[in-house]
């Protein structure tokens, strides 16, 4: 959720009341971060999507799984000279 908010400047689920937010969280996938910020690196967008999956089985199952996905993205970002990872 924090990564989604950092990238999009929006909370991933919307609603006018707490009940609407809860219903949205249960029944609606948040918009892909690339819909709101197309310049976002595809791997980061996939990472956020997987973190926010409604089905727990589709989320990362461990911190090691999460790190395995992020490490190549971070390594690539560090290898780019002067380019900022979005």
PDB file with one MODEL, atoms N, CA, C and O in Angstrom:
MODEL        1
ATOM      1  N   UNK A   1       0.839  -1.183   0.000  1.00  0.00           N
ATOM      2  CA  UNK A   1       0.000   0.000   0.000  1.00  0.00           C
ATOM      3  C   UNK A   1       0.887   1.251   0.000  1.00  0.00           C
ATOM      4  O   UNK A   1       0.610   2.215  -0.713  1.00  0.00           O
ATOM      5  N   UNK A   2       1.956   1.226   0.805  1.00  0.00           N
ATOM      6  CA  UNK A   2       2.839   2.389   0.871  1.00  0.00           C
ATOM      7  C   UNK A   2       3.512   2.628  -0.479  1.00  0.00           C
ATOM      8  O   UNK A   2       3.591   3.769  -0.932  1.00  0.00           O
ATOM      9  N   UNK A   3       3.996   1.574  -1.122  1.00  0.00           N
ATOM     10  CA  UNK A   3       4.624   1.732  -2.437  1.00  0.00           C
ATOM     11  C   UNK A   3       3.617   2.287  -3.440  1.00  0.00           C
ATOM     12  O   UNK A   3       3.960   3.161  -4.236  1.00  0.00           O
ATOM     13  N   UNK A   4       2.391   1.797  -3.412  1.00  0.00           N
ATOM     14  CA  UNK A   4       1.346   2.294  -4.309  1.00  0.00           C
ATOM     15  C   UNK A   4       1.135   3.790  -4.092  1.00  0.00           C
ATOM     16  O   UNK A   4       1.084   4.565  -5.047  1.00  0.00           O
ATOM     17  N   UNK A   5       1.013   4.185  -2.830  1.00  0.00           N
ATOM     18  CA  UNK A   5       0.792   5.595  -2.511  1.00  0.00           C
ATOM     19  C   UNK A   5       1.998   6.458  -2.896  1.00  0.00           C
ATOM     20  O   UNK A   5       1.827   7.580  -3.374  1.00  0.00           O
ATOM     21  N   UNK A   6       3.205   5.948  -2.693  1.00  0.00           N
ATOM     22  CA  UNK A   6       4.396   6.708  -3.052  1.00  0.00           C
ATOM     23  C   UNK A   6       4.454   6.961  -4.556  1.00  0.00           C
ATOM     24  O   UNK A   6       4.860   8.038  -4.993  1.00  0.00           O
ATOM     25  N   UNK A   7       4.053   5.978  -5.337  1.00  0.00           N
ATOM     26  CA  UNK A   7       4.119   6.091  -6.793  1.00  0.00           C
ATOM     27  C   UNK A   7       2.973   6.931  -7.343  1.00  0.00           C
ATOM     28  O   UNK A   7       3.188   7.803  -8.186  1.00  0.00           O
ATOM     29  N   UNK A   8       1.759   6.673  -6.871  1.00  0.00           N
ATOM     30  CA  UNK A   8       0.576   7.286  -7.479  1.00  0.00           C
ATOM     31  C   UNK A   8       0.050   8.513  -6.739  1.00  0.00           C
ATOM     32  O   UNK A   8      -0.730   9.285  -7.296  1.00  0.00           O
ATOM     33  N   UNK A   9       0.469   8.697  -5.495  1.00  0.00           N
ATOM     34  CA  UNK A   9      -0.057   9.761  -4.631  1.00  0.00           C
ATOM     35  C   UNK A   9      -1.534   9.543  -4.301  1.00  0.00           C
ATOM     36  O   UNK A   9      -2.252  10.486  -3.969  1.00  0.00           O
ATOM     37  N   UNK A  10      -1.977   8.286  -4.397  1.00  0.00           N
ATOM     38  CA  UNK A  10      -3.364   7.923  -4.103  1.00  0.00           C
ATOM     39  C   UNK A  10      -3.395   6.656  -3.257  1.00  0.00           C
ATOM     40  O   UNK A  10      -2.492   5.823  -3.326  1.00  0.00           O
ATOM     41  N   UNK A  11      -4.443   6.528  -2.466  1.00  0.00           N
ATOM     42  CA  UNK A  11      -4.683   5.281  -1.743  1.00  0.00           C
ATOM     43  C   UNK A  11      -5.207   4.276  -2.768  1.00  0.00           C
ATOM     44  O   UNK A  11      -5.975   4.667  -3.647  1.00  0.00           O
ATOM     45  N   UNK A  12      -4.827   3.007  -2.694  1.00  0.00           N
ATOM     46  CA  UNK A  12      -5.205   2.054  -3.741  1.00  0.00           C
ATOM     47  C   UNK A  12      -6.693   1.707  -3.814  1.00  0.00           C
ATOM     48  O   UNK A  12      -7.164   1.230  -4.846  1.00  0.00           O
ATOM     49  N   UNK A  13      -7.427   1.938  -2.743  1.00  0.00           N
ATOM     50  CA  UNK A  13      -8.873   1.704  -2.789  1.00  0.00           C
ATOM     51  C   UNK A  13      -9.573   3.004  -2.455  1.00  0.00           C
ATOM     52  O   UNK A  13      -9.080   3.804  -1.659  1.00  0.00           O
ATOM     53  N   UNK A  14     -10.724   3.208  -3.069  1.00  0.00           N
ATOM     54  CA  UNK A  14     -11.446   4.458  -2.925  1.00  0.00           C
ATOM     55  C   UNK A  14     -12.835   4.218  -2.358  1.00  0.00           C
ATOM     56  O   UNK A  14     -13.397   3.131  -2.488  1.00  0.00           O
ATOM     57  N   UNK A  15     -13.370   5.238  -1.735  1.00  0.00           N
ATOM     58  CA  UNK A  15     -14.732   5.189  -1.220  1.00  0.00           C
ATOM     59  C   UNK A  15     -14.998   6.421  -0.385  1.00  0.00           C
ATOM     60  O   UNK A  15     -14.076   7.000   0.190  1.00  0.00           O
ATOM     61  N   UNK A  16     -16.257   6.824  -0.316  1.00  0.00           N
ATOM     62  CA  UNK A  16     -16.633   8.011   0.451  1.00  0.00           C
ATOM     63  C   UNK A  16     -16.796   7.712   1.931  1.00  0.00           C
ATOM     64  O   UNK A  16     -16.712   8.614   2.764  1.00  0.00           O
ATOM     65  N   UNK A  17     -17.030   6.449   2.258  1.00  0.00           N
ATOM     66  CA  UNK A  17     -17.200   6.057   3.653  1.00  0.00           C
ATOM     67  C   UNK A  17     -16.284   4.876   3.951  1.00  0.00           C
ATOM     68  O   UNK A  17     -15.758   4.247   3.033  1.00  0.00           O
ATOM     69  N   UNK A  18     -16.095   4.576   5.221  1.00  0.00           N
ATOM     70  CA  UNK A  18     -15.277   3.422   5.594  1.00  0.00           C
ATOM     71  C   UNK A  18     -15.836   2.129   5.012  1.00  0.00           C
ATOM     72  O   UNK A  18     -15.082   1.252   4.590  1.00  0.00           O
ATOM     73  N   UNK A  19     -17.148   2.016   4.992  1.00  0.00           N
ATOM     74  CA  UNK A  19     -17.795   0.812   4.435  1.00  0.00           C
ATOM     75  C   UNK A  19     -17.495   0.693   2.941  1.00  0.00           C
ATOM     76  O   UNK A  19     -17.196  -0.399   2.458  1.00  0.00           O
ATOM     77  N   UNK A  20     -17.572   1.803   2.204  1.00  0.00           N
ATOM     78  CA  UNK A  20     -17.279   1.773   0.767  1.00  0.00           C
ATOM     79  C   UNK A  20     -15.823   1.394   0.511  1.00  0.00           C
ATOM     80  O   UNK A  20     -15.527   0.650  -0.424  1.00  0.00           O
ATOM     81  N   UNK A  21     -14.921   1.901   1.337  1.00  0.00           N
ATOM     82  CA  UNK A  21     -13.506   1.549   1.191  1.00  0.00           C
ATOM     83  C   UNK A  21     -13.317   0.059   1.439  1.00  0.00           C
ATOM     84  O   UNK A  21     -12.605  -0.609   0.689  1.00  0.00           O
ATOM     85  N   UNK A  22     -13.948  -0.467   2.483  1.00  0.00           N
ATOM     86  CA  UNK A  22     -13.853  -1.891   2.791  1.00  0.00           C
ATOM     87  C   UNK A  22     -14.435  -2.736   1.663  1.00  0.00           C
ATOM     88  O   UNK A  22     -13.833  -3.729   1.255  1.00  0.00           O
ATOM     89  N   UNK A  23     -15.597  -2.346   1.163  1.00  0.00           N
ATOM     90  CA  UNK A  23     -16.204  -3.086   0.043  1.00  0.00           C
ATOM     91  C   UNK A  23     -15.300  -3.052  -1.182  1.00  0.00           C
ATOM     92  O   UNK A  23     -15.141  -4.062  -1.868  1.00  0.00           O
ATOM     93  N   UNK A  24     -14.711  -1.900  -1.455  1.00  0.00           N
ATOM     94  CA  UNK A  24     -13.812  -1.773  -2.597  1.00  0.00           C
ATOM     95  C   UNK A  24     -12.588  -2.669  -2.419  1.00  0.00           C
ATOM     96  O   UNK A  24     -12.148  -3.326  -3.362  1.00  0.00           O
ATOM     97  N   UNK A  25     -12.047  -2.689  -1.211  1.00  0.00           N
ATOM     98  CA  UNK A  25     -10.866  -3.523  -0.938  1.00  0.00           C
ATOM     99  C   UNK A  25     -11.160  -4.994  -1.166  1.00  0.00           C
ATOM    100  O   UNK A  25     -10.299  -5.739  -1.633  1.00  0.00           O
ATOM    101  N   UNK A  26     -12.355  -5.407  -0.844  1.00  0.00           N
ATOM    102  CA  UNK A  26     -12.746  -6.804  -0.968  1.00  0.00           C
ATOM    103  C   UNK A  26     -13.072  -7.183  -2.406  1.00  0.00           C
ATOM    104  O   UNK A  26     -12.804  -8.311  -2.822  1.00  0.00           O
ATOM    105  N   UNK A  27     -13.649  -6.256  -3.173  1.00  0.00           N
ATOM    106  CA  UNK A  27     -14.207  -6.644  -4.468  1.00  0.00           C
ATOM    107  C   UNK A  27     -13.554  -6.023  -5.698  1.00  0.00           C
ATOM    108  O   UNK A  27     -13.847  -6.446  -6.817  1.00  0.00           O
ATOM    109  N   UNK A  28     -12.682  -5.038  -5.529  1.00  0.00           N
ATOM    110  CA  UNK A  28     -12.137  -4.331  -6.688  1.00  0.00           C
ATOM    111  C   UNK A  28     -10.621  -4.275  -6.600  1.00  0.00           C
ATOM    112  O   UNK A  28     -10.065  -3.902  -5.567  1.00  0.00           O
ATOM    113  N   UNK A  29      -9.952  -4.650  -7.692  1.00  0.00           N
ATOM    114  CA  UNK A  29      -8.501  -4.496  -7.747  1.00  0.00           C
ATOM    115  C   UNK A  29      -8.176  -3.021  -7.944  1.00  0.00           C
ATOM    116  O   UNK A  29      -8.860  -2.336  -8.705  1.00  0.00           O
ATOM    117  N   UNK A  30      -7.148  -2.524  -7.275  1.00  0.00           N
ATOM    118  CA  UNK A  30      -6.771  -1.124  -7.497  1.00  0.00           C
ATOM    119  C   UNK A  30      -6.258  -0.939  -8.919  1.00  0.00           C
ATOM    120  O   UNK A  30      -5.766  -1.885  -9.534  1.00  0.00           O
ATOM    121  N   UNK A  31      -6.373   0.275  -9.437  1.00  0.00           N
ATOM    122  CA  UNK A  31      -5.819   0.518 -10.772  1.00  0.00           C
ATOM    123  C   UNK A  31      -4.322   0.221 -10.784  1.00  0.00           C
ATOM    124  O   UNK A  31      -3.627   0.470  -9.799  1.00  0.00           O
ATOM    125  N   UNK A  32      -3.838  -0.301 -11.880  1.00  0.00           N
ATOM    126  CA  UNK A  32      -2.410  -0.549 -12.038  1.00  0.00           C
ATOM    127  C   UNK A  32      -1.669   0.784 -11.911  1.00  0.00           C
ATOM    128  O   UNK A  32      -2.135   1.803 -12.420  1.00  0.00           O
ATOM    129  N   UNK A  33      -0.536   0.779 -11.243  1.00  0.00           N
ATOM    130  CA  UNK A  33       0.201   2.029 -11.062  1.00  0.00           C
ATOM    131  C   UNK A  33       0.592   2.655 -12.397  1.00  0.00           C
ATOM    132  O   UNK A  33       0.737   3.875 -12.485  1.00  0.00           O
ATOM    133  N   UNK A  34       0.766   1.842 -13.434  1.00  0.00           N
ATOM    134  CA  UNK A  34       1.154   2.380 -14.752  1.00  0.00           C
ATOM    135  C   UNK A  34       0.000   3.097 -15.436  1.00  0.00           C
ATOM    136  O   UNK A  34       0.223   3.897 -16.345  1.00  0.00           O
ATOM    137  N   UNK A  35      -1.236   2.821 -15.012  1.00  0.00           N
ATOM    138  CA  UNK A  35      -2.365   3.593 -15.544  1.00  0.00           C
ATOM    139  C   UNK A  35      -2.290   5.029 -15.044  1.00  0.00           C
ATOM    140  O   UNK A  35      -2.635   5.969 -15.760  1.00  0.00           O
ATOM    141  N   UNK A  36      -1.836   5.183 -13.812  1.00  0.00           N
ATOM    142  CA  UNK A  36      -1.756   6.509 -13.202  1.00  0.00           C
ATOM    143  C   UNK A  36      -0.401   7.170 -13.425  1.00  0.00           C
ATOM    144  O   UNK A  36      -0.313   8.394 -13.528  1.00  0.00           O
ATOM    145  N   UNK A  37       0.651   6.364 -13.499  1.00  0.00           N
ATOM    146  CA  UNK A  37       2.016   6.864 -13.718  1.00  0.00           C
ATOM    147  C   UNK A  37       2.695   5.957 -14.748  1.00  0.00           C
ATOM    148  O   UNK A  37       3.445   5.053 -14.377  1.00  0.00           O
ATOM    149  N   UNK A  38       2.435   6.193 -16.049  1.00  0.00           N
ATOM    150  CA  UNK A  38       2.954   5.313 -17.107  1.00  0.00           C
ATOM    151  C   UNK A  38       4.475   5.162 -17.122  1.00  0.00           C
ATOM    152  O   UNK A  38       4.989   4.178 -17.653  1.00  0.00           O
ATOM    153  N   UNK A  39       5.191   6.111 -16.555  1.00  0.00           N
ATOM    154  CA  UNK A  39       6.651   6.037 -16.568  1.00  0.00           C
ATOM    155  C   UNK A  39       7.203   5.065 -15.531  1.00  0.00           C
ATOM    156  O   UNK A  39       8.414   4.853 -15.468  1.00  0.00           O
ATOM    157  N   UNK A  40       6.337   4.476 -14.723  1.00  0.00           N
ATOM    158  CA  UNK A  40       6.773   3.533 -13.695  1.00  0.00           C
ATOM    159  C   UNK A  40       7.383   2.289 -14.339  1.00  0.00           C
ATOM    160  O   UNK A  40       6.822   1.714 -15.271  1.00  0.00           O
ATOM    161  N   UNK A  41       8.519   1.897 -13.832  1.00  0.00           N
ATOM    162  CA  UNK A  41       9.213   0.691 -14.316  1.00  0.00           C
ATOM    163  C   UNK A  41       8.244  -0.496 -14.234  1.00  0.00           C
ATOM    164  O   UNK A  41       7.559  -0.678 -13.227  1.00  0.00           O
ATOM    165  N   UNK A  42       8.195  -1.290 -15.289  1.00  0.00           N
ATOM    166  CA  UNK A  42       7.263  -2.419 -15.349  1.00  0.00           C
ATOM    167  C   UNK A  42       7.438  -3.393 -14.186  1.00  0.00           C
ATOM    168  O   UNK A  42       6.452  -3.884 -13.637  1.00  0.00           O
ATOM    169  N   UNK A  43       8.674  -3.676 -13.811  1.00  0.00           N
ATOM    170  CA  UNK A  43       8.909  -4.605 -12.704  1.00  0.00           C
ATOM    171  C   UNK A  43       8.377  -4.057 -11.383  1.00  0.00           C
ATOM    172  O   UNK A  43       7.874  -4.814 -10.552  1.00  0.00           O
ATOM    173  N   UNK A  44       8.486  -2.749 -11.188  1.00  0.00           N
ATOM    174  CA  UNK A  44       7.938  -2.134  -9.974  1.00  0.00           C
ATOM    175  C   UNK A  44       6.423  -2.230  -9.992  1.00  0.00           C
ATOM    176  O   UNK A  44       5.808  -2.547  -8.974  1.00  0.00           O
ATOM    177  N   UNK A  45       5.816  -1.960 -11.137  1.00  0.00           N
ATOM    178  CA  UNK A  45       4.350  -2.070 -11.252  1.00  0.00           C
ATOM    179  C   UNK A  45       3.895  -3.499 -10.958  1.00  0.00           C
ATOM    180  O   UNK A  45       2.896  -3.701 -10.267  1.00  0.00           O
ATOM    181  N   UNK A  46       4.615  -4.482 -11.475  1.00  0.00           N
ATOM    182  CA  UNK A  46       4.264  -5.884 -11.215  1.00  0.00           C
ATOM    183  C   UNK A  46       4.430  -6.230  -9.738  1.00  0.00           C
ATOM    184  O   UNK A  46       3.615  -6.955  -9.166  1.00  0.00           O
ATOM    185  N   UNK A  47       5.492  -5.706  -9.127  1.00  0.00           N
ATOM    186  CA  UNK A  47       5.738  -5.918  -7.702  1.00  0.00           C
ATOM    187  C   UNK A  47       4.566  -5.377  -6.872  1.00  0.00           C
ATOM    188  O   UNK A  47       4.049  -6.072  -5.998  1.00  0.00           O
ATOM    189  N   UNK A  48       4.157  -4.150  -7.147  1.00  0.00           N
ATOM    190  CA  UNK A  48       3.049  -3.537  -6.400  1.00  0.00           C
ATOM    191  C   UNK A  48       1.760  -4.315  -6.627  1.00  0.00           C
ATOM    192  O   UNK A  48       1.001  -4.556  -5.688  1.00  0.00           O
ATOM    193  N   UNK A  49       1.514  -4.706  -7.870  1.00  0.00           N
ATOM    194  CA  UNK A  49       0.298  -5.470  -8.183  1.00  0.00           C
ATOM    195  C   UNK A  49       0.258  -6.775  -7.386  1.00  0.00           C
ATOM    196  O   UNK A  49      -0.782  -7.151  -6.846  1.00  0.00           O
ATOM    197  N   UNK A  50       1.393  -7.454  -7.320  1.00  0.00           N
ATOM    198  CA  UNK A  50       1.445  -8.722  -6.588  1.00  0.00           C
ATOM    199  C   UNK A  50       1.269  -8.504  -5.088  1.00  0.00           C
ATOM    200  O   UNK A  50       0.611  -9.298  -4.416  1.00  0.00           O
ATOM    201  N   UNK A  51       1.850  -7.437  -4.567  1.00  0.00           N
ATOM    202  CA  UNK A  51       1.685  -7.127  -3.140  1.00  0.00           C
ATOM    203  C   UNK A  51       0.223  -6.847  -2.788  1.00  0.00           C
ATOM    204  O   UNK A  51      -0.223  -7.172  -1.688  1.00  0.00           O
ATOM    205  N   UNK A  52      -0.515  -6.255  -3.707  1.00  0.00           N
ATOM    206  CA  UNK A  52      -1.902  -5.864  -3.442  1.00  0.00           C
ATOM    207  C   UNK A  52      -2.940  -6.884  -3.919  1.00  0.00           C
ATOM    208  O   UNK A  52      -4.140  -6.616  -3.868  1.00  0.00           O
ATOM    209  N   UNK A  53      -2.488  -8.032  -4.374  1.00  0.00           N
ATOM    210  CA  UNK A  53      -3.431  -9.045  -4.860  1.00  0.00           C
ATOM    211  C   UNK A  53      -4.453  -9.382  -3.774  1.00  0.00           C
ATOM    212  O   UNK A  53      -4.099  -9.590  -2.613  1.00  0.00           O
ATOM    213  N   UNK A  54      -5.716  -9.432  -4.166  1.00  0.00           N
ATOM    214  CA  UNK A  54      -6.756  -9.763  -3.192  1.00  0.00           C
ATOM    215  C   UNK A  54      -6.642 -11.207  -2.721  1.00  0.00           C
ATOM    216  O   UNK A  54      -6.904 -11.502  -1.555  1.00  0.00           O
ATOM    217  N   UNK A  55      -6.259 -12.096  -3.609  1.00  0.00           N
ATOM    218  CA  UNK A  55      -6.095 -13.509  -3.248  1.00  0.00           C
ATOM    219  C   UNK A  55      -4.737 -13.686  -2.569  1.00  0.00           C
ATOM    220  O   UNK A  55      -3.705 -13.500  -3.214  1.00  0.00           O
ATOM    221  N   UNK A  56      -4.715 -14.040  -1.291  1.00  0.00           N
ATOM    222  CA  UNK A  56      -3.442 -14.187  -0.575  1.00  0.00           C
ATOM    223  C   UNK A  56      -2.470 -15.154  -1.241  1.00  0.00           C
ATOM    224  O   UNK A  56      -1.258 -14.998  -1.094  1.00  0.00           O
ATOM    225  N   UNK A  57      -2.966 -16.136  -1.959  1.00  0.00           N
ATOM    226  CA  UNK A  57      -2.088 -17.098  -2.628  1.00  0.00           C
ATOM    227  C   UNK A  57      -1.333 -16.467  -3.792  1.00  0.00           C
ATOM    228  O   UNK A  57      -0.314 -16.999  -4.232  1.00  0.00           O
ATOM    229  N   UNK A  58      -1.827 -15.332  -4.295  1.00  0.00           N
ATOM    230  CA  UNK A  58      -1.172 -14.644  -5.410  1.00  0.00           C
ATOM    231  C   UNK A  58      -0.167 -13.602  -4.932  1.00  0.00           C
ATOM    232  O   UNK A  58       0.550 -13.013  -5.740  1.00  0.00           O
ATOM    233  N   UNK A  59      -0.111 -13.372  -3.615  1.00  0.00           N
ATOM    234  CA  UNK A  59       0.851 -12.424  -3.048  1.00  0.00           C
ATOM    235  C   UNK A  59       2.188 -13.124  -2.825  1.00  0.00           C
ATOM    236  O   UNK A  59       2.289 -14.345  -2.945  1.00  0.00           O
ATOM    237  N   UNK A  60       3.205 -12.342  -2.501  1.00  0.00           N
ATOM    238  CA  UNK A  60       4.483 -12.929  -2.116  1.00  0.00           C
ATOM    239  C   UNK A  60       4.256 -13.767  -0.870  1.00  0.00           C
ATOM    240  O   UNK A  60       3.545 -13.352   0.045  1.00  0.00           O
ATOM    241  N   UNK A  61       4.857 -14.936  -0.838  1.00  0.00           N
ATOM    242  CA  UNK A  61       4.649 -15.844   0.282  1.00  0.00           C
ATOM    243  C   UNK A  61       5.711 -15.710   1.365  1.00  0.00           C
ATOM    244  O   UNK A  61       5.576 -16.273   2.452  1.00  0.00           O
ATOM    245  N   UNK A  62       6.762 -14.965   1.064  1.00  0.00           N
ATOM    246  CA  UNK A  62       7.809 -14.751   2.062  1.00  0.00           C
ATOM    247  C   UNK A  62       8.586 -13.487   1.713  1.00  0.00           C
ATOM    248  O   UNK A  62       8.496 -12.974   0.597  1.00  0.00           O
ATOM    249  N   UNK A  63       9.335 -13.002   2.667  1.00  0.00           N
ATOM    250  CA  UNK A  63      10.216 -11.852   2.414  1.00  0.00           C
ATOM    251  C   UNK A  63      11.287 -12.225   1.396  1.00  0.00           C
ATOM    252  O   UNK A  63      11.703 -11.392   0.591  1.00  0.00           O
ATOM    253  N   UNK A  64      11.732 -13.478   1.432  1.00  0.00           N
ATOM    254  CA  UNK A  64      12.740 -13.915   0.460  1.00  0.00           C
ATOM    255  C   UNK A  64      12.204 -13.806  -0.961  1.00  0.00           C
ATOM    256  O   UNK A  64      12.934 -13.399  -1.865  1.00  0.00           O
ATOM    257  N   UNK A  65      10.940 -14.164  -1.171  1.00  0.00           N
ATOM    258  CA  UNK A  65      10.325 -14.043  -2.498  1.00  0.00           C
ATOM    259  C   UNK A  65      10.266 -12.581  -2.934  1.00  0.00           C
ATOM    260  O   UNK A  65      10.543 -12.256  -4.088  1.00  0.00           O
ATOM    261  N   UNK A  66       9.909 -11.724  -2.020  1.00  0.00           N
ATOM    262  CA  UNK A  66       9.811 -10.296  -2.289  1.00  0.00           C
ATOM    263  C   UNK A  66      11.187  -9.729  -2.653  1.00  0.00           C
ATOM    264  O   UNK A  66      11.316  -8.983  -3.623  1.00  0.00           O
ATOM    265  N   UNK A  67      12.199 -10.080  -1.883  1.00  0.00           N
ATOM    266  CA  UNK A  67      13.562  -9.604  -2.124  1.00  0.00           C
ATOM    267  C   UNK A  67      14.086 -10.117  -3.462  1.00  0.00           C
ATOM    268  O   UNK A  67      14.784  -9.396  -4.175  1.00  0.00           O
ATOM    269  N   UNK A  68      13.752 -11.353  -3.802  1.00  0.00           N
ATOM    270  CA  UNK A  68      14.218 -11.934  -5.065  1.00  0.00           C
ATOM    271  C   UNK A  68      13.705 -11.144  -6.266  1.00  0.00           C
ATOM    272  O   UNK A  68      14.389 -11.055  -7.286  1.00  0.00           O
ATOM    273  N   UNK A  69      12.523 -10.577  -6.158  1.00  0.00           N
ATOM    274  CA  UNK A  69      11.965  -9.777  -7.245  1.00  0.00           C
ATOM    275  C   UNK A  69      12.571  -8.369  -7.260  1.00  0.00           C
ATOM    276  O   UNK A  69      12.858  -7.825  -8.326  1.00  0.00           O
ATOM    277  N   UNK A  70      12.762  -7.793  -6.090  1.00  0.00           N
ATOM    278  CA  UNK A  70      13.265  -6.419  -6.025  1.00  0.00           C
ATOM    279  C   UNK A  70      14.761  -6.287  -6.294  1.00  0.00           C
ATOM    280  O   UNK A  70      15.201  -5.264  -6.820  1.00  0.00           O
ATOM    281  N   UNK A  71      15.539  -7.286  -5.950  1.00  0.00           N
ATOM    282  CA  UNK A  71      16.994  -7.185  -6.086  1.00  0.00           C
ATOM    283  C   UNK A  71      17.439  -6.864  -7.517  1.00  0.00           C
ATOM    284  O   UNK A  71      18.255  -5.960  -7.694  1.00  0.00           O
ATOM    285  N   UNK A  72      16.943  -7.560  -8.543  1.00  0.00           N
ATOM    286  CA  UNK A  72      17.384  -7.212  -9.906  1.00  0.00           C
ATOM    287  C   UNK A  72      16.967  -5.796 -10.319  1.00  0.00           C
ATOM    288  O   UNK A  72      17.690  -5.125 -11.055  1.00  0.00           O
ATOM    289  N   UNK A  73      15.815  -5.351  -9.850  1.00  0.00           N
ATOM    290  CA  UNK A  73      15.355  -4.000 -10.187  1.00  0.00           C
ATOM    291  C   UNK A  73      16.284  -2.963  -9.560  1.00  0.00           C
ATOM    292  O   UNK A  73      16.664  -1.986 -10.204  1.00  0.00           O
ATOM    293  N   UNK A  74      16.641  -3.187  -8.306  1.00  0.00           N
ATOM    294  CA  UNK A  74      17.536  -2.264  -7.606  1.00  0.00           C
ATOM    295  C   UNK A  74      18.922  -2.282  -8.253  1.00  0.00           C
ATOM    296  O   UNK A  74      19.538  -1.233  -8.444  1.00  0.00           O
ATOM    297  N   UNK A  75      19.403  -3.474  -8.587  1.00  0.00           N
ATOM    298  CA  UNK A  75      20.710  -3.600  -9.232  1.00  0.00           C
ATOM    299  C   UNK A  75      20.728  -2.866 -10.564  1.00  0.00           C
ATOM    300  O   UNK A  75      21.689  -2.164 -10.879  1.00  0.00           O
ATOM    301  N   UNK A  76      19.669  -3.029 -11.343  1.00  0.00           N
ATOM    302  CA  UNK A  76      19.575  -2.341 -12.637  1.00  0.00           C
ATOM    303  C   UNK A  76      19.562  -0.826 -12.440  1.00  0.00           C
ATOM    304  O   UNK A  76      20.234  -0.091 -13.164  1.00  0.00           O
ATOM    305  N   UNK A  77      18.797  -0.371 -11.462  1.00  0.00           N
ATOM    306  CA  UNK A  77      18.713   1.067 -11.193  1.00  0.00           C
ATOM    307  C   UNK A  77      20.077   1.634 -10.800  1.00  0.00           C
ATOM    308  O   UNK A  77      20.451   2.728 -11.224  1.00  0.00           O
ATOM    309  N   UNK A  78      20.806   0.888  -9.995  1.00  0.00           N
ATOM    310  CA  UNK A  78      22.130   1.348  -9.546  1.00  0.00           C
ATOM    311  C   UNK A  78      23.122   1.379 -10.703  1.00  0.00           C
ATOM    312  O   UNK A  78      24.040   2.199 -10.721  1.00  0.00           O
ATOM    313  N   UNK A  79      22.932   0.481 -11.669  1.00  0.00           N
ATOM    314  CA  UNK A  79      23.889   0.415 -12.787  1.00  0.00           C
ATOM    315  C   UNK A  79      23.667   1.529 -13.810  1.00  0.00           C
ATOM    316  O   UNK A  79      24.569   1.845 -14.585  1.00  0.00           O
ATOM    317  N   UNK A  80      22.485   2.120 -13.815  1.00  0.00           N
ATOM    318  CA  UNK A  80      22.212   3.226 -14.726  1.00  0.00           C
ATOM    319  C   UNK A  80      22.884   4.488 -14.193  1.00  0.00           C
ATOM    320  O   UNK A  80      22.701   4.860 -13.034  1.00  0.00           O
ATOM    321  N   UNK A  81      23.633   5.114 -15.020  1.00  0.00           N
ATOM    322  CA  UNK A  81      24.331   6.325 -14.562  1.00  0.00           C
ATOM    323  C   UNK A  81      23.428   7.537 -14.708  1.00  0.00           C
ATOM    324  O   UNK A  81      23.030   7.913 -15.810  1.00  0.00           O
ATOM    325  N   UNK A  82      23.118   8.132 -13.578  1.00  0.00           N
ATOM    326  CA  UNK A  82      22.336   9.356 -13.577  1.00  0.00           C
ATOM    327  C   UNK A  82      20.858   9.199 -13.861  1.00  0.00           C
ATOM    328  O   UNK A  82      20.129  10.191 -13.886  1.00  0.00           O
ATOM    329  N   UNK A  83      20.400   7.990 -14.074  1.00  0.00           N
ATOM    330  CA  UNK A  83      18.989   7.780 -14.376  1.00  0.00           C
ATOM    331  C   UNK A  83      18.253   7.391 -13.093  1.00  0.00           C
ATOM    332  O   UNK A  83      18.737   6.551 -12.334  1.00  0.00           O
ATOM    333  N   UNK A  84      17.107   7.984 -12.852  1.00  0.00           N
ATOM    334  CA  UNK A  84      16.338   7.723 -11.648  1.00  0.00           C
ATOM    335  C   UNK A  84      15.310   6.645 -11.943  1.00  0.00           C
ATOM    336  O   UNK A  84      14.624   6.686 -12.964  1.00  0.00           O
ATOM    337  N   UNK A  85      15.210   5.669 -11.029  1.00  0.00           N
ATOM    338  CA  UNK A  85      14.209   4.607 -11.159  1.00  0.00           C
ATOM    339  C   UNK A  85      12.865   5.169 -10.751  1.00  0.00           C
ATOM    340  O   UNK A  85      12.733   5.722  -9.659  1.00  0.00           O
ATOM    341  N   UNK A  86      11.881   5.041 -11.592  1.00  0.00           N
ATOM    342  CA  UNK A  86      10.526   5.528 -11.304  1.00  0.00           C
ATOM    343  C   UNK A  86       9.699   4.408 -10.730  1.00  0.00           C
ATOM    344  O   UNK A  86       8.525   4.605 -10.417  1.00  0.00           O
TER     345      UNK A  86
ENDMDL
END
